[in-house]
Amino acid sequence: MDVAKAIRKPLAVRAVANAIGKNPYPPKIPCHRVIRSDGSLGGYSGKGGIQQKRRLLRSEKVFIK
């Protein structure tokens, strides 16, 4: 939602999610930093899936629920 707001398209939440999900360069383009509005991790299309997303966030000292 914050990404959609940042690009001044607050209703484009699904479009943003689809674009992030198709990121061909994770983690170089850091889509792993996107979390759900409820604070959960959501998915990760990069190699290693959600476990890799968790590792990347922990390596960046990000607090995870």
C-alpha positions, 0 to 999 in steps of 0.5 A: 500500500505504501508503494502504491501511495508513493507513486500516487496511485493508492488504488494500484495495490494489486498492480504493485504487488504483481510487479514486485512478484515479477522482479527478475533481480531479487535481492539486487532490487530489494523487493524482499523489503516489502511486507504485508499491511498486517506486518506479516512477511507475505511471499517472496519470488526470489530463489529460496522463497520466504526462508530467504526473505527472512534471512535477508531481512535478518541480515539487514537487522530488520525486526520480524514478527 
